Amino acid sequence: MSDHDGPLPDKSENASDLIVVDWESADDPENPLNWSKPRKCLVTFMAIMTTLIALMNGTIITVAHEALDEQFNVSEATFPHSYWPVTSWALGGAFFSLIILPMMEDFGVRTAFLLTHLVFIIFLIPQALAQNFATLIVTRFFAGGCVTVLGNSSASVIGNIWEFEEQRTIPVGLWVLAYLSGSSIGPVIGAAIFQFLDWRWISYIQLIWNGVLFPVNFVVFKESRDTVVLKRRAKKLRAAGKNVYTQHELEAKTIVEVLITSVARPLKMLTTESVVFFCALWSAFTVGTLYLFTQSVEQVFIGLYGWDPVKAGYIQAAIVVGQVLGWPFTLISAHLYFKSARRNTELPGVPIPEARLYMSIGGAIFGLTGGMFVYAWTSYPSLPWIAPAVGLAMVGLGSVIVVTGIIDYVVDAYSRYAGSAMAAVVLCENTLSAFLPLATMSMYNTLDFNWASTLLGFISLLLTVAPICFLLWGDKIRQRSPFMKEAMIGKRAEVLHSMQP
């Protein structure tokens, strides 16, 4: 199976008749880059809103773990077995990001987005009606996979319709905010539902708002992948008897080749590229910590103040508040990045990729690490609850700054291989989000509240060493990397092309 319709043209006999279709002009109205600004803003808003609502599914059920234990006879005396539905959800995301997502690219963003959204809605039904714990675990695996495709499709839409990096700064920053805060606000929304209704209503209400969101997306979303739009144009011309193909069709790979590349290249980059490895580890720890809080916050606030799980769910709103407050810092980070082009001696006029890390390092030290230490050493019953909540907010603030910086840096440094590099990052994020929280109960019981969070703070501080090294020796690292070196050559060609009259 290849990503074109019909046989490839006979290059030897029909070369003179072969037409490679492209946009008719720079103002071609079918080019997604030429959509009107109001339309772009509407599509971006819906992509971000869908990401936010879908990501809630990962953690929204955690607040009802006692009801699940009672319903399905699950014991948490020595191990947090109620977290397995979240673990399976995250593992589904890891699997789909490597296996399913690349195969869906040639179907187009609109088809992949709407089909996945519909399947996600279908898998919400057995989450609400589950009669045993195994059903909940299995169905949430596929739900988590669908959410990963939805989130990546939303990010693709933003990249497809906003042409320049400056234009993408705010949309990408808001998408990262939705991606992270969706997971963090899940327990808050779950607490608001579970306080008044049965745990099954957590899924019923998700069915309702996704059911309302789907038809809106159906109307709003049009195909935004340029290769797919051109492919459809070529198909119409071929139906009229013309020998027309897109460049993408001429260079088509079989679905097997696409699948092998989509699995092998991210794993290769993860094991051979120091930048990918440490960025993936840094981002995975940051995102995994947000999932860890769904377990530790309840332990800490119930242990210190005697709260119930619902009230402990509400307090996680502090993380979301911190994430919202952290978003403006991503705009400052973008300003510093674009300003770095003035002093780039390696590639004059092009921003330095490592400039994306300036604010991220600060966010990691003063946000993630500092927040962990505050969360650790304010965990005393004699102190008011607002004190550890401030630590949670600081971690939330740092998480947005760090993850946004990592995404931007990896995309800039690897250019045409950014998709594979980000697949490696997403794989690590989902894997650590799946398993790190399983150790929370034992860690916080063994080390106590103070030292367990302190340990996480020291790990965060240690991980910050890697981006500092990237700042100091970034040019040398890029010269030794075949992937990054090729990306640099491509950027140099783009600069020379832009300078031509």
DAHUHU-V792513 format. One record per pair of residues at least 24 apart in sequence whose C-alpha atoms are under 7 Angstrom apart, sorted by the first residue. I is the first residue (numbers start at 0). J is the second residue. Records with the same first field share a line. If there is no record, write none. Layout:
I=J, J
//
This chain:
0=253, 254
1=251, 252, 253, 254
2=105, 248, 251
3=248
7=249
16=242
17=242, 243
18=242, 243, 244
19=243, 244, 245, 246
20=233, 243, 244, 245
21=229
30=225
31=159, 160, 223, 225
32=159, 160, 161, 162
39=160
42=219, 220
43=157, 170
45=216
46=153
47=153, 174, 177
50=149, 150, 153, 177, 178
51=177, 178, 181
52=181
53=146
54=146, 178, 181, 182
55=181, 182, 184, 185
56=185
57=85, 88, 143, 182
58=85, 182, 185, 186
59=185, 186, 188, 189
60=186, 189, 201
61=186, 293
62=186, 189, 190, 308, 309, 312
63=193, 198
66=198
71=131, 132
79=437, 440
83=136
84=135, 136, 139
85=433
86=433, 434
87=136, 139, 140
88=139, 140, 142, 143
89=143, 429, 430, 432, 433
90=140, 429, 430, 433
91=140, 141, 143, 144
92=143, 144, 147, 429
93=425, 426, 429, 430
94=144
95=144, 147
96=147, 148, 422, 426
97=261, 262, 422
98=258, 262
100=148
101=258, 261
102=254, 258
107=222, 224, 227
108=152, 222, 223, 224
109=220, 221, 222
112=149, 152
113=217
115=145, 148, 149
116=149
119=145
120=206, 209
123=202, 206
126=202
127=199, 200, 202, 203
156=223
159=223, 224
160=223
168=333
172=326, 329, 403
175=399, 403
176=322, 326, 399
180=319, 322
183=289, 315, 318, 319
184=316, 319
186=312
187=312, 313, 315, 316
190=309, 312, 313
194=309
261=419
264=419
265=419, 420, 422, 423
266=423
268=420
269=423
275=420
277=465
278=405
279=423, 424, 427
280=427
281=462
282=402, 428
283=427, 428, 431
284=431
285=398
286=428, 432
287=428, 431, 432, 435
290=432, 436
291=435, 436, 439
294=436, 439
295=439
299=448
303=379, 380
304=380
317=388, 391, 392
318=391, 392, 394, 395
319=395
320=392
321=392, 393, 395, 396
322=395, 396, 398, 399
324=396
325=396, 397, 399, 400
326=399, 400
328=400
329=400, 403
332=357, 358
346=491
352=408, 411, 412
353=408, 469, 470, 473
355=404, 407, 408
356=404, 466
358=400
359=400, 401, 404
360=463
362=397, 400, 401
363=397, 401, 463
364=460
366=393, 394, 396, 397
367=393, 394, 397, 398, 459
368=456, 459, 460
370=394
371=452, 453, 455, 456
372=452, 453, 456
374=452
375=448, 449, 450, 452, 453
376=449
378=448, 449
412=483, 486
413=482, 483, 486
414=486
415=486
//
